[in-house]
Amino acid sequence: MFGLEGGVLAGVTIGPSPLLKINQSPKRYMSMDRNNTAQLQLFEFWHSQSSSKSYITKVHLSRASQPGKRDLLSDWRQEEQSALCPYSLHIQGSVMAEEAKQTCYEGSSVQSFQFYLEHSGEHEAILKCAHNLLPGEFQRIAAGKSSLDVLGVGSGGGEVDAQMLTLLQSTLPAVPVTADIVEGSAALTDNFKALVAKTATLQKIQFVWHVMGSEDYEKQVRAKGDMKKFDFIHMIQMIYYVDNLSSTIKFYQSLLKNNGKLMIIVEAADGGWDKLWKTFKKELCTGAITEYRSSAEVIACVKSLGLKYEEHVISNTFDITECFNPSSTNGGRLLNFMTAQDHFYQSFTPEIRAGMLDLLRNKCSTEKDGRVFFNSNLSCILIHA
Ligand SMILES: C[S@@+](CC[C@H](N)C(=O)[O-])C[C@H]1O[C@@H](n2cnc3c(N)ncnc32)[C@H](O)[C@@H]1O
C-alpha cells in the first residue's frame, strides 16, 4: 500500500525507517492539478521494509505553459519545490493509479509468496522436471561452445535458479558460465544475492543483477543497442505479469544464441489455477494480473509467432483442506496467495467467497482420505532459437 508517513513528502527522509529503492529506473507519472495548469512528475518509489509501505521520494512539479502539454525535464527541475502540500491529495491519487501497475513482489506479497512456496511443493516439482530435462538440454545447447550465458527473468529469491545453475555446472564442469538476472523485486533480489553468497557451487559464476521489470530491461537493451545474447533463458511462473505476452516472448526468443532455449514454466491449461482465475476473472484480474495466462495462451502465442517448441507436463498437487476452515490461519494465507489478495475474507462478498470455495473443492481438486488436493500442474515450454 502506498502511503505517507512522517509528514514530509519530498526527500529521502520520509518515514521512520530506512528506505529501500524499489525501481532502478525512474518511474514517471504525469498528472494535471485541479485547475489543469500544472503537471506533476513523480519518480522514484521507495519501500520501507519495516512498515511494508512504499513512498514517493522525489516529486517534480511544473507549471505547464500550456495546459496538457508536457514540459521538458530541465524546466521541471527548476521548479522542484517544497510547495507540494496543496497537491498532496492529488499526488496520492496518482500514486494509487501507479500502484496498480506494480507487478513485482514487494512488502506483503513477498511473505505471501514465501508461505505459498513452503506449502505448495511447487519448487520441488519444478526441480524434479529440471533434473530430468535439463542435463540433456544443456549438453545440446553447449555443443561446440566454450562458455555459456544464462538469463533468468522474474527469478524471485533465486531458489530454482541456484539449483539449475548448479545442475548446469555439474553437467558441464569445464564451461565458464555467466548469469544475468532480471527481477524487479528488490527484496527478492536481496534474498537471491544472499543465497548466492552462501552457495559454494555458485562462486565461479559471474552474476549481473538487473533490478527492474522485464519491460524496463527490454527498453534498456533496445536503447543501448547492446543485445547481449544468451544460451539459456528462463521465465518461471512470471509470464502472468508481463504487459504483452507476444512481444515479450518474441523479444526473449530474439536474445537466444545459436542452439539456445527459452524455457517458460507456467500453470497448465485447465489446471486448478486456470479454472479459478478464468471463472472469477472479473473479481481476480484487477491488480498485477489483468489477464490470466495458462499454458494454453502461451502455446497459442508461440504457435502464432511461428516458433518451434516442445511441452513437458509438471505434475503437482497440494493440500488445500485448511482453506475450507474459516478459522484456519494457514488456510486463509493460502487463499490470500491463490487469489492475490491481502485478506481473502475481506476482499470478496460472501457469495463470491462461497463460489470460489465451491469451485476450489469441486472443480479444481480431488479428495483423498478426507483431504482436498488442489491440481496445480504446470507446463514447461521449451522454445527453440
Ligand atoms: C511467482 S514469482 C516466481 C519467482 C521465481 N521464478 C520462482 O519460481 O520462485 C513471480 C516473480 O516475478 C517477478 N515479476 C513480476 N512482474 C515482473 C516483471 N514485469 N518483470 C520481471 N519480474 C517480474 C516477481 O517479483 C516475482 O519474483
The ligand as an SDF file (V2000), in Angstrom:
LIG
                    3D

 27 29  0  0  0  0  0  0  0  0999 V2000
    5.5510  -16.3020   -8.7680 C   0  0  0  0  0  0  0  0  0  0  0  0
    7.0310  -15.4350   -8.5740 S   0  0  0  0  0  0  0  0  0  0  0  0
    8.1800  -16.5900   -9.2790 C   0  0  0  0  0  0  0  0  0  0  0  0
    9.5830  -16.4010   -8.7780 C   0  0  0  0  0  0  0  0  0  0  0  0
   10.5530  -17.4940   -9.2060 C   0  0  0  0  0  0  0  0  0  0  0  0
   10.6970  -17.5740  -10.6310 N   0  0  0  0  0  0  0  0  0  0  0  0
   10.1380  -18.8150   -8.6230 C   0  0  0  0  0  0  0  0  0  0  0  0
    9.5850  -19.6420   -9.3680 O   0  0  0  0  0  0  0  0  0  0  0  0
   10.3430  -18.9960   -7.4280 O   0  0  0  0  0  0  0  0  0  0  0  0
    6.9460  -14.1740   -9.7860 C   0  0  0  0  0  0  0  0  0  0  0  0
    8.1870  -13.3080   -9.8330 C   0  0  0  0  0  0  0  0  0  0  0  0
    8.1130  -12.4560  -10.9640 O   0  0  0  0  0  0  0  0  0  0  0  0
    8.5260  -11.1630  -10.5720 C   0  0  0  0  0  0  0  0  0  0  0  0
    7.9030  -10.2210  -11.5090 N   0  0  0  0  0  0  0  0  0  0  0  0
    6.6450   -9.7810  -11.5460 C   0  0  0  0  0  0  0  0  0  0  0  0
    6.4580   -8.9550  -12.5710 N   0  0  0  0  0  0  0  0  0  0  0  0
    7.6420   -8.8790  -13.2180 C   0  0  0  0  0  0  0  0  0  0  0  0
    8.0840   -8.1590  -14.3620 C   0  0  0  0  0  0  0  0  0  0  0  0
    7.2680   -7.3730  -15.0470 N   0  0  0  0  0  0  0  0  0  0  0  0
    9.3590   -8.3140  -14.7320 N   0  0  0  0  0  0  0  0  0  0  0  0
   10.2230   -9.1100  -14.0340 C   0  0  0  0  0  0  0  0  0  0  0  0
    9.8390   -9.7950  -12.9440 N   0  0  0  0  0  0  0  0  0  0  0  0
    8.5820   -9.6870  -12.5510 C   0  0  0  0  0  0  0  0  0  0  0  0
    8.0410  -11.0190   -9.1420 C   0  0  0  0  0  0  0  0  0  0  0  0
    8.7120  -10.0060   -8.4380 O   0  0  0  0  0  0  0  0  0  0  0  0
    8.3270  -12.4080   -8.6180 C   0  0  0  0  0  0  0  0  0  0  0  0
    9.6490  -12.5070   -8.1630 O   0  0  0  0  0  0  0  0  0  0  0  0
  1  2  1  0
  2  3  1  0
  2 10  1  0
  3  4  1  0
  4  5  1  0
  5  6  1  0
  5  7  1  0
  7  8  2  0
  7  9  1  0
 10 11  1  0
 11 12  1  0
 11 26  1  0
 12 13  1  0
 13 14  1  0
 13 24  1  0
 14 15  1  0
 14 23  1  0
 15 16  2  0
 16 17  1  0
 17 18  1  0
 17 23  2  0
 18 19  1  0
 18 20  2  0
 20 21  1  0
 21 22  2  0
 22 23  1  0
 24 25  1  0
 24 26  1  0
 26 27  1  0
M  CHG  2   2   1   9  -1
M  END
$$$$
